Amino acid sequence: MHSIDHINTIFETATSSSTVVLADAVADNLASPDYIPGTSGDVTYSKASYYAILTLYGLSFPGLWSTIKRSTKAKVKRKVYVSKGENALEGDGMGLRAQAGEIMAYMKANNYEVVDAGETIKFEGVVQRSVSQACFLVFCGAIGLASLALVLSIQFNSLELPIIGTPNWYYITLISPYAGIYYWRSGDRTDEFSIKLEANDDETENSINVMGSEDEIERMYKALEWQEKGMIKVEPLFGGAE
């Protein structure tokens, strides 16, 4: 019985000593110049690293607004593609007139109208607003603002404001629906597209110079089976779609 009491006394002494050591460690952290509010225990963080990450976040955050703003405008690109000409060795090519007719048929099927049929063919088309795009922008806005709220809550965790006390930074996510509203209010947009056709000297290859919406260019060259100039087409290994 005395042995058990003795063991309990040793255990209580050891526990008390551990508590004192832990309290001393916490006090050392609080006194350390590298201590950042919100951390605890014997783990410390470098202020230099913390503020470097905070600065990088601050520099990248405007990209959210840029994404929302760009959603109302087409991303214009210029690319050059090639197709088989009228005198192609394989015999399944087409002349410039036939090539132009194929392009016009494709553009008309995608709600584009010809506004100039000169040396450079110019098209205009109306791109309607998309509910899915508006929802996506709201989602991106909510994620970006929630990340900002997390940074603010760490940086200003001890901030006290008159009347409201400690602010809940996550309330700023409530403004994320305005990203979708901004996109929707911009209305349908009008895209411009221009295509210039040329053939080489022996008319074995047609060159198609395209300028317009990047998304529409991607759809067009795949649908009409063009090849980007200077690129080599690689067939799928298993015969599937590219």
C-alpha positions as CSV (number, residue, x, y, z in Angstrom):
1,M,0.0,0.0,0.0
2,H,2.8,2.4,0.9
3,S,4.5,1.5,-2.5
4,I,1.4,2.5,-4.4
5,D,1.2,5.9,-2.5
6,H,4.8,6.4,-3.3
7,I,4.3,5.8,-7.0
8,N,1.3,8.2,-7.0
9,T,3.4,10.9,-5.4
10,I,6.2,10.5,-8.0
11,F,3.6,10.6,-10.8
12,E,2.0,13.8,-9.4
13,T,5.4,15.4,-9.1
14,A,6.4,14.5,-12.6
15,T,3.1,15.9,-14.0
16,S,3.5,19.1,-12.1
17,S,7.0,19.5,-13.4
18,S,5.8,18.9,-17.0
19,T,3.2,21.6,-16.6
20,V,5.7,24.1,-15.4
21,V,8.0,23.2,-18.4
22,L,5.1,23.6,-20.9
23,A,4.1,26.9,-19.4
24,D,7.7,28.2,-19.6
25,A,7.8,27.1,-23.3
26,V,4.6,29.0,-24.1
27,A,5.9,32.1,-22.3
28,D,9.1,31.9,-24.4
29,N,7.1,31.7,-27.6
30,L,5.1,34.8,-26.6
31,A,8.2,36.7,-25.9
32,S,9.9,35.6,-29.2
33,P,10.1,38.2,-31.9
34,D,9.2,35.5,-34.5
35,Y,6.0,34.5,-32.7
36,I,2.8,34.9,-34.8
37,P,-0.6,35.3,-33.1
38,G,-2.7,32.2,-33.5
39,T,0.1,29.7,-33.0
40,S,0.7,27.7,-29.8
41,G,2.9,25.2,-28.3
42,D,6.6,24.9,-29.0
43,V,6.2,25.5,-32.8
44,T,7.2,28.9,-34.1
45,Y,7.0,30.5,-37.6
46,S,9.3,32.9,-39.3
47,K,7.8,36.3,-39.8
48,A,9.8,36.8,-42.9
49,S,8.2,33.7,-44.5
50,Y,4.7,34.6,-43.3
51,Y,4.8,38.1,-44.7
52,A,6.4,36.9,-47.9
53,I,3.5,34.5,-48.5
54,L,1.0,37.2,-47.5
55,T,2.6,39.6,-50.1
56,L,2.4,37.0,-52.8
57,Y,-1.3,36.4,-52.0
58,G,-2.0,40.1,-52.1
59,L,-0.3,40.4,-55.5
60,S,-2.2,37.4,-57.0
61,F,-5.6,38.3,-55.5
62,P,-6.4,41.0,-58.3
63,G,-6.3,38.1,-60.7
64,L,-9.8,37.2,-59.4
65,W,-11.2,40.5,-60.6
66,S,-9.3,40.1,-63.9
67,T,-11.0,36.7,-64.4
68,I,-14.4,38.2,-63.8
69,K,-13.8,41.2,-66.1
70,R,-12.4,39.1,-69.0
71,S,-15.5,36.9,-68.9
72,T,-17.4,39.6,-70.7
73,K,-14.9,39.7,-73.6
74,A,-13.6,37.1,-76.0
75,K,-9.9,36.1,-75.8
76,V,-8.7,37.0,-79.3
77,K,-6.0,34.9,-80.9
78,R,-4.3,34.8,-84.3
79,K,-3.3,31.4,-85.7
80,V,-2.3,30.0,-89.1
81,Y,-3.5,26.5,-90.3
82,V,-2.9,24.5,-93.4
83,S,-5.1,22.1,-95.4
84,K,-4.7,20.1,-98.6
85,G,-4.9,22.2,-101.8
86,E,-6.6,21.5,-105.1
87,N,-3.5,19.8,-106.5
88,A,-2.6,17.8,-103.4
89,L,-1.0,14.4,-104.2
90,E,-3.6,12.5,-102.2
91,G,-6.3,14.0,-104.5
92,D,-8.8,14.9,-101.7
93,G,-7.8,18.6,-101.4
94,M,-9.9,21.6,-102.3
95,G,-9.3,25.0,-104.0
96,L,-9.6,28.3,-102.3
97,R,-13.2,28.9,-103.5
98,A,-14.3,25.5,-102.1
99,Q,-12.4,26.1,-98.9
100,A,-14.1,29.5,-98.5
101,G,-17.5,27.9,-99.0
102,E,-16.8,25.3,-96.4
103,I,-15.7,27.9,-93.9
104,M,-18.8,30.1,-94.6
105,A,-21.1,27.1,-94.1
106,Y,-19.4,26.3,-90.8
107,M,-19.6,29.8,-89.5
108,K,-23.2,30.2,-90.6
109,A,-24.1,27.0,-88.7
110,N,-22.6,28.6,-85.6
111,N,-24.7,31.8,-85.9
112,Y,-22.0,34.0,-87.5
113,E,-22.9,36.2,-90.4
114,V,-20.6,37.4,-93.2
115,V,-19.9,41.2,-93.0
116,D,-17.2,41.4,-95.6
117,A,-16.3,38.8,-98.3
118,G,-13.2,40.5,-99.7
119,E,-9.6,39.2,-99.6
120,T,-10.1,38.7,-95.9
121,I,-13.5,37.2,-95.0
122,K,-15.0,38.9,-91.9
123,F,-17.7,37.5,-89.7
124,E,-19.7,38.7,-86.8
125,G,-21.7,36.6,-84.3
126,V,-23.6,37.1,-81.1
127,V,-22.5,35.0,-78.1
128,Q,-25.4,34.7,-75.6
129,R,-25.0,34.9,-71.8
130,S,-24.5,31.6,-70.1
131,V,-26.1,30.6,-66.7
132,S,-23.3,28.1,-66.1
133,Q,-20.6,30.7,-66.7
134,A,-22.3,33.1,-64.2
135,C,-22.5,30.3,-61.6
136,F,-18.8,29.5,-62.2
137,L,-17.8,33.1,-61.6
138,V,-19.8,33.2,-58.4
139,F,-18.1,30.0,-57.2
140,C,-14.6,31.5,-58.1
141,G,-15.5,34.7,-56.3
142,A,-16.6,32.8,-53.1
143,I,-13.4,30.7,-53.0
144,G,-11.2,33.8,-53.6
145,L,-13.0,35.9,-50.9
146,A,-13.0,33.0,-48.4
147,S,-9.2,32.8,-48.9
148,L,-8.9,36.5,-48.3
149,A,-11.0,36.2,-45.2
150,L,-8.7,33.5,-43.8
151,V,-5.7,35.7,-44.3
152,L,-7.4,38.7,-42.6
153,S,-8.6,36.6,-39.7
154,I,-5.0,35.4,-39.1
155,Q,-3.4,38.8,-39.6
156,F,-6.0,40.8,-37.5
157,N,-7.1,38.1,-35.0
158,S,-6.9,40.5,-32.0
159,L,-8.6,43.4,-33.8
160,E,-11.5,45.0,-31.9
161,L,-13.8,47.5,-33.6
162,P,-16.3,49.8,-31.9
163,I,-19.8,48.5,-31.6
164,I,-19.2,45.3,-33.6
165,G,-16.3,44.0,-31.6
166,T,-14.2,41.3,-33.3
167,P,-15.1,41.2,-37.0
168,N,-16.1,38.0,-38.8
169,W,-14.1,38.4,-42.0
170,Y,-15.9,35.5,-43.7
171,Y,-19.0,37.7,-44.2
172,I,-17.2,39.2,-47.2
173,T,-18.0,36.0,-49.1
174,L,-21.6,37.3,-49.2
175,I,-20.6,39.7,-52.0
176,S,-19.5,36.8,-54.3
177,P,-22.9,36.8,-56.2
178,Y,-22.0,40.2,-57.6
179,A,-19.5,38.5,-59.9
180,G,-22.3,36.7,-61.6
181,I,-24.4,39.8,-61.6
182,Y,-21.6,41.8,-63.3
183,Y,-21.2,39.2,-66.0
184,W,-25.0,38.9,-66.6
185,R,-25.5,42.7,-66.8
186,S,-22.9,42.9,-69.5
187,G,-25.4,41.2,-71.8
188,D,-24.8,39.2,-75.0
189,R,-21.5,40.0,-76.6
190,T,-20.6,40.4,-80.3
191,D,-17.6,38.4,-81.5
192,E,-15.7,39.3,-84.7
193,F,-13.8,36.8,-86.7
194,S,-11.6,37.2,-89.8
195,I,-10.1,34.6,-92.1
196,K,-7.6,35.1,-95.0
197,L,-7.0,32.2,-97.5
198,E,-3.9,31.7,-99.6
199,A,-2.5,28.9,-101.7
200,N,1.1,28.0,-102.4
201,D,2.5,28.3,-105.9
202,D,1.6,24.8,-107.0
203,E,-1.7,24.8,-105.1
204,T,-1.0,21.7,-103.1
205,E,-1.5,23.4,-99.8
206,N,-3.9,26.1,-98.6
207,S,-2.9,28.5,-95.8
208,I,-5.7,29.7,-93.5
209,N,-4.9,32.8,-91.4
210,V,-7.5,33.0,-88.6
211,M,-8.1,35.8,-86.0
212,G,-10.9,35.5,-83.5
213,S,-12.1,34.0,-80.3
214,E,-9.7,31.4,-79.0
215,D,-12.5,29.0,-78.1
216,E,-14.1,29.3,-81.5
217,I,-10.8,28.8,-83.3
218,E,-10.2,25.5,-81.4
219,R,-13.6,24.2,-82.3
220,M,-13.3,25.2,-86.0
221,Y,-9.9,23.7,-86.8
222,K,-10.9,20.4,-85.2
223,A,-14.3,20.3,-87.0
224,L,-12.7,21.1,-90.4
225,E,-9.7,18.9,-89.7
226,W,-7.0,21.6,-90.3
227,Q,-3.4,21.3,-89.1
228,E,-1.6,24.1,-87.4
229,K,1.2,25.4,-89.5
230,G,4.6,24.2,-88.5
231,M,3.1,21.4,-86.3
232,I,3.2,17.7,-87.1
233,K,-0.1,15.8,-86.6
234,V,0.4,12.6,-84.5
235,E,-2.2,9.9,-84.8
236,P,-3.5,8.4,-81.5
237,L,-1.8,5.1,-80.6
238,F,-5.0,3.2,-80.1
239,G,-7.0,4.7,-82.9
240,G,-9.2,6.8,-80.6
241,A,-10.1,10.4,-80.8
242,E,-7.4,13.0,-80.3
